[in-house]
Amino acid sequence: MQTLAYGMTLVLTLGLAACGSDQKAPEEPEGPMEEAGAEVDEAAEEAADETEEAAEEIEEEADEAVGEDEY
């Protein structure tokens, strides 16, 4: 009787472990609108980076023109 209880416990434990596994659904392929959205996001990020770099360059040039000690 005790062997049957151990066997049932083992089966139950393995069954619960199998149900709790991290099974992800397969990803759906991106459609044309998702690809276009990703391209727009990338372009906006690049534009923001370039704008930030330009602002830093302008600030450096302004500091050199005025002199940093006068601030």
Secondary structure per residue as TSV (DSSP state, phi and psi in degrees):
chain	resnum	aa	ss	phi	psi
A	1	M	-	360.0	-39.3
A	2	Q	H	-67.8	-35.0
A	3	T	H	-64.2	-39.3
A	4	L	H	-63.6	-40.2
A	5	A	H	-65.3	-42.1
A	6	Y	H	-64.3	-40.5
A	7	G	H	-63.5	-43.7
A	8	M	H	-66.3	-37.9
A	9	T	H	-63.6	-42.0
A	10	L	H	-63.3	-45.8
A	11	V	H	-62.5	-43.8
A	12	L	H	-64.1	-42.8
A	13	T	H	-63.6	-47.0
A	14	L	H	-64.5	-37.4
A	15	G	H	-64.4	-43.0
A	16	L	H	-67.8	-37.6
A	17	A	H	-63.9	-38.5
A	18	A	H	-67.6	-35.9
A	19	C	H	-72.2	-26.6
A	20	G	T	-90.1	4.9
A	21	S	S	-70.3	157.8
A	22	D	-	-87.8	85.4
A	23	Q	-	-101.1	116.3
A	24	K	-	-95.8	144.7
A	25	A	-	-72.2	145.4
A	26	P	-	-62.3	139.4
A	27	E	-	-70.9	140.8
A	28	E	-	-79.8	145.0
A	29	P	-	-65.3	146.2
A	30	E	-	-70.3	140.0
A	31	G	-	-88.5	176.7
A	32	P	H	-64.1	-33.0
A	33	M	H	-70.9	-37.5
A	34	E	H	-66.5	-40.3
A	35	E	H	-64.3	-41.8
A	36	A	H	-64.7	-40.5
A	37	G	H	-62.9	-39.2
A	38	A	H	-65.5	-38.8
A	39	E	H	-66.2	-39.8
A	40	V	H	-64.6	-42.9
A	41	D	H	-59.9	-44.4
A	42	E	H	-64.6	-42.2
A	43	A	H	-64.6	-40.4
A	44	A	H	-65.2	-39.5
A	45	E	H	-65.3	-42.4
A	46	E	H	-63.8	-41.4
A	47	A	H	-63.8	-39.7
A	48	A	H	-65.0	-41.3
A	49	D	H	-64.0	-44.0
A	50	E	H	-66.3	-37.9
A	51	T	H	-64.6	-41.6
A	52	E	H	-64.1	-42.6
A	53	E	H	-62.8	-42.3
A	54	A	H	-63.9	-40.0
A	55	A	H	-64.9	-39.4
A	56	E	H	-64.4	-41.8
A	57	E	H	-63.6	-41.7
A	58	I	H	-63.4	-41.6
A	59	E	H	-63.2	-42.1
A	60	E	H	-63.8	-43.4
A	61	E	H	-64.1	-40.4
A	62	A	H	-65.1	-40.7
A	63	D	H	-62.3	-41.3
A	64	E	H	-67.5	-38.9
A	65	A	H	-68.3	-40.5
A	66	V	H	-88.4	-35.8
A	67	G	-	99.2	123.4
A	68	E	G	-66.8	-24.9
A	69	D	G	-72.4	-19.0
A	70	E	G	-82.4	-3.6
A	71	Y	-	-78.1	360.0
